[in-house]
Structure formats: structure tokens, C-alpha cells
Amino acid sequence: MYRLEEQKIITKSQNKINVAGKVDVMCFDKTGTLTEDSLDLYGVRVVQRTPNGLEFDNIVKNQVHERLNDPEVQTESSSKTFSQKCLELMATCHSLTYIRGVLSGDPLDLKMFNALGWTLKDDHEDDHSEGICSLFPPNNSESGYFRSEHSVHVVKRFEFVPKLQRMSCIVKDSREERQRIYVKGSPERIKELCRDSTIPKDFNEVLSIYTQV
């Protein structure tokens, strides 16, 4: 270990000291600064309606499917809650597919999907399929809206476009006649697409917390 006292630089390679002595400005980029070559899902925060308007609920860190799949909404005639729609979005709005029998795609999408415990079936070769792929809740899901025998289908997918900072998909629920469009992307861009009345009151505060950690 070598030390250049004047510049307060520590290095394991002696010849780097000469190089460091010529540096006036050093810039660091966040890419590559992860200490591990892996990702994990920290948690999910959905929106709830309060007397003060829409606000973010407490974070859900474990048993994501069970906790977002509200057991109080179990009948076909009932409309989905915010948490159940968020669960459906997480299960469908991604670009995951099977490559040589292995579920593959963006690491963020893969980690998010695996945290739910759902399964995916590609429908490209199925002439009777209802879309691109079918999604199924966990086998042990016996309560709430999304149960084991339930299925959701991605009818159309619009891939992520860097310029637009978002992706979207059209989803058909096997228990509903209508279809839904789910969109995900950068918080700032998604906010621009929303009506002010649908944006949680603490949106900027919560966004600041997670972007500055």
C-alpha cells in the first residue's frame, strides 16, 4: 500500500501515484458502483385514499403477493383495489420471456416478477392464445382477487423507449370483459402524464427519499 500524503491518495500500485499527481479534476459516475453483481427488491409502496387525498401507503417488503392481493375483494363483481392493480401491473408490465427454457430479460423486471411468485407462459406458438403471454398467481393463492386458477394475459406490449422514458402493455383479465393499459417508467415522466388529482400529495417527498438514499 502506497500513500501520497500531499494529495491524500492511497493506492496499491506505486506507478499510479505519478498519474494521480497530474489529475486536476476527477468525475465519478454511478454506473458500476454496486458492491455486488446482484439486485434485490427492497419493497413496494402503493397509493391509498385518505381524508387528505391520495397518499402513499406503508412499504410492503415481504410476501408481496399476499399483502397486495387484498383478501376483502374476492368476487368477480368487485372492482380491484389500488394494491391489486399494482400487483397486476408488476406481474404484466415487463418484457420477460423464456430463452432456452430460462426466464430472461431486464434484471429489474426479473427481480420484480420473481418477488411476486407468479408464473409466466409464452403464448407465441399457441393459436388459441389471448395475447403474447399468460400470467398465473402462485399455486397457494387461495384468497383475495387473484387466486391459483386465475389468469391474466398480455395482449399487446409497447417496449421501453429511452426517449419516452416509459413502457406500457395492454392486459386482459380472464374475469373481466374490459382491458387495461399499464404504464411504468421514470417517476418524473409518469407524473407529467397524470392528472393532478391522481397524484399523491406526498409524491415529491417520497420520491426525494428514494432518490437520495
C-alpha positions as CSV (number, residue, x, y, z in Angstrom):
1,M,0.0,0.0,0.0
2,Y,1.4,3.4,-1.1
3,R,0.4,6.8,0.2
4,L,0.8,10.2,-1.5
5,E,0.5,12.5,1.6
6,E,0.1,15.8,-0.2
7,Q,-2.8,14.7,-2.3
8,K,-4.2,12.3,0.3
9,I,-4.3,9.5,-2.3
10,I,-3.9,5.8,-1.3
11,T,-3.2,3.2,-4.0
12,K,-2.0,-0.4,-4.2
13,S,0.1,0.4,-7.4
14,Q,3.1,2.6,-7.0
15,N,3.1,3.8,-10.6
16,K,-0.4,5.2,-10.2
17,I,1.0,7.9,-7.8
18,N,2.7,9.7,-10.8
19,V,-0.6,9.6,-12.7
20,A,-2.7,10.8,-9.8
21,G,-0.3,13.8,-9.3
22,K,-1.3,15.1,-12.8
23,V,-5.0,14.9,-12.2
24,D,-6.8,18.3,-11.6
25,V,-10.4,17.1,-11.8
26,M,-11.9,13.7,-11.2
27,C,-15.5,12.8,-12.1
28,F,-17.4,9.7,-10.9
29,D,-20.4,8.1,-12.5
30,K,-22.8,6.0,-10.5
31,T,-22.6,3.1,-13.1
32,G,-20.6,0.2,-11.7
33,T,-20.6,1.4,-8.1
34,L,-22.7,-1.5,-6.8
35,T,-20.7,-3.7,-4.4
36,E,-22.4,-6.9,-5.6
37,D,-23.3,-8.1,-9.0
38,S,-26.9,-8.7,-8.0
39,L,-30.2,-6.9,-7.3
40,D,-33.0,-7.4,-4.7
41,L,-36.5,-5.9,-4.3
42,Y,-36.5,-3.5,-1.4
43,G,-40.2,-3.1,-1.2
44,V,-43.4,-1.8,-2.8
45,R,-45.5,1.3,-1.9
46,V,-49.0,1.6,-3.3
47,V,-51.4,4.6,-3.1
48,Q,-54.2,4.8,-0.6
49,R,-57.1,7.2,-0.4
50,T,-57.1,9.2,2.9
51,P,-59.2,12.1,4.2
52,N,-56.4,14.4,3.0
53,G,-56.4,12.9,-0.5
54,L,-54.2,10.3,-2.1
55,E,-51.1,9.3,-0.2
56,F,-48.5,6.5,-0.4
57,D,-49.2,3.6,1.9
58,N,-46.6,1.9,4.1
59,I,-43.9,-0.1,2.4
60,V,-44.5,-3.8,1.7
61,K,-41.2,-5.7,1.9
62,N,-42.2,-9.3,2.3
63,Q,-45.0,-11.6,1.0
64,V,-45.7,-9.0,-1.8
65,H,-48.4,-11.1,-3.5
66,E,-50.3,-12.0,-0.3
67,R,-50.2,-8.4,1.1
68,L,-51.2,-6.7,-2.1
69,N,-53.8,-9.2,-3.1
70,D,-56.5,-7.8,-0.7
71,P,-58.5,-10.7,0.7
72,E,-61.5,-8.5,1.2
73,V,-62.0,-8.3,-2.6
74,Q,-62.8,-11.8,-3.7
75,T,-65.8,-11.8,-6.0
76,E,-65.9,-11.2,-9.8
77,S,-68.4,-8.4,-9.3
78,S,-65.9,-6.5,-7.1
79,S,-63.6,-3.9,-8.6
80,K,-59.9,-4.2,-8.0
81,T,-58.3,-2.2,-5.2
82,F,-55.2,0.1,-5.8
83,S,-53.0,-2.6,-4.3
84,Q,-54.4,-5.3,-6.6
85,K,-54.0,-3.2,-9.7
86,C,-50.4,-2.5,-8.6
87,L,-49.9,-6.3,-8.2
88,E,-51.3,-6.9,-11.7
89,L,-49.1,-4.2,-13.1
90,M,-46.0,-5.7,-11.6
91,A,-46.9,-9.1,-12.9
92,T,-47.6,-8.0,-16.5
93,C,-45.8,-4.7,-17.4
94,H,-42.3,-6.1,-18.3
95,S,-40.5,-7.6,-21.3
96,L,-39.6,-11.0,-19.7
97,T,-39.6,-14.1,-21.9
98,Y,-38.2,-17.6,-22.0
99,I,-34.8,-18.1,-23.7
100,R,-33.8,-21.8,-23.9
101,G,-36.2,-22.6,-21.1
102,V,-34.9,-19.9,-18.7
103,L,-37.0,-16.8,-17.9
104,S,-34.8,-13.9,-19.0
105,G,-35.0,-10.1,-19.5
106,D,-34.1,-6.9,-17.7
107,P,-32.7,-7.7,-14.2
108,L,-35.0,-5.2,-12.6
109,D,-38.1,-6.8,-14.3
110,L,-36.9,-10.3,-13.4
111,K,-36.3,-9.5,-9.7
112,M,-39.7,-7.7,-9.5
113,F,-41.5,-10.6,-11.1
114,N,-39.8,-13.3,-9.1
115,A,-40.7,-11.5,-5.9
116,L,-44.4,-12.0,-6.7
117,G,-44.2,-15.8,-7.0
118,W,-46.2,-15.7,-10.2
119,T,-45.5,-17.9,-13.3
120,L,-45.3,-16.9,-17.0
121,K,-46.3,-18.8,-20.0
122,D,-45.3,-17.7,-23.5
123,D,-48.2,-17.9,-25.9
124,H,-46.4,-17.1,-29.2
125,E,-46.9,-20.6,-30.6
126,D,-50.5,-21.1,-29.2
127,D,-53.1,-20.4,-31.9
128,H,-55.8,-20.1,-29.3
129,S,-53.9,-17.7,-27.0
130,E,-55.4,-14.4,-26.0
131,G,-52.1,-12.5,-26.3
132,I,-48.3,-12.5,-26.0
133,C,-48.1,-14.3,-22.7
134,S,-50.2,-15.5,-19.8
135,L,-49.5,-14.9,-16.2
136,F,-50.7,-17.0,-13.2
137,P,-50.8,-16.3,-9.5
138,P,-48.9,-18.6,-7.1
139,N,-50.3,-22.1,-6.7
140,N,-51.0,-21.5,-3.0
141,S,-53.1,-18.3,-3.6
142,E,-56.5,-19.3,-2.2
143,S,-57.9,-15.9,-1.1
144,G,-58.2,-12.4,-2.5
145,Y,-59.0,-11.4,-6.0
146,F,-56.0,-13.3,-7.7
147,R,-56.3,-17.0,-7.0
148,S,-54.4,-20.0,-8.3
149,E,-56.9,-20.8,-11.0
150,H,-56.9,-17.1,-12.2
151,S,-55.0,-16.0,-15.3
152,V,-54.1,-12.6,-16.8
153,H,-53.0,-12.1,-20.4
154,V,-50.7,-9.5,-22.0
155,V,-52.5,-8.7,-25.3
156,K,-50.0,-6.1,-26.6
157,R,-46.7,-4.8,-25.4
158,F,-45.0,-1.5,-26.2
159,E,-41.3,-1.8,-25.4
160,F,-39.4,0.7,-23.3
161,V,-38.3,3.7,-25.3
162,P,-35.4,5.7,-23.7
163,K,-36.6,9.0,-25.3
164,L,-40.1,8.5,-23.8
165,Q,-38.7,7.0,-20.5
166,R,-41.5,4.5,-20.3
167,M,-43.0,1.2,-21.5
168,S,-46.6,0.0,-21.5
169,C,-48.8,-3.0,-22.1
170,I,-52.4,-3.9,-22.7
171,V,-53.7,-6.5,-20.3
172,K,-56.8,-8.7,-20.3
173,D,-58.1,-10.2,-17.1
174,S,-59.8,-13.6,-17.6
175,R,-62.6,-12.5,-15.2
176,E,-63.2,-9.1,-16.8
177,E,-64.7,-8.0,-20.1
178,R,-62.6,-4.8,-20.4
179,Q,-58.9,-4.5,-20.9
180,R,-56.5,-2.3,-19.0
181,I,-53.4,-0.3,-20.1
182,Y,-50.5,-0.3,-17.6
183,V,-47.5,2.1,-17.9
184,K,-44.3,2.3,-16.0
185,G,-41.2,4.5,-16.3
186,S,-39.3,7.3,-14.7
187,P,-41.3,9.0,-11.9
188,E,-40.9,12.4,-13.4
189,R,-42.2,11.4,-16.8
190,I,-45.1,9.4,-15.4
191,K,-46.1,12.4,-13.3
192,E,-46.3,14.5,-16.4
193,L,-48.8,12.1,-17.9
194,C,-51.2,12.1,-14.9
195,R,-54.0,14.4,-13.9
196,D,-53.0,16.4,-10.8
197,S,-55.9,15.0,-8.9
198,T,-54.5,11.5,-9.2
199,I,-51.0,12.3,-7.9
200,P,-50.4,11.5,-4.2
201,K,-50.0,14.5,-2.0
202,D,-46.6,13.3,-0.8
203,F,-45.3,12.3,-4.3
204,N,-42.3,14.7,-4.3
205,E,-41.4,13.9,-0.7
206,V,-41.4,10.1,-1.2
207,L,-39.5,10.4,-4.5
208,S,-36.9,12.6,-2.8
209,I,-36.4,9.9,-0.1
210,Y,-35.7,7.1,-2.5
211,T,-33.6,9.1,-5.0
212,Q,-31.2,10.5,-2.4
213,V,-30.5,7.3,-0.4
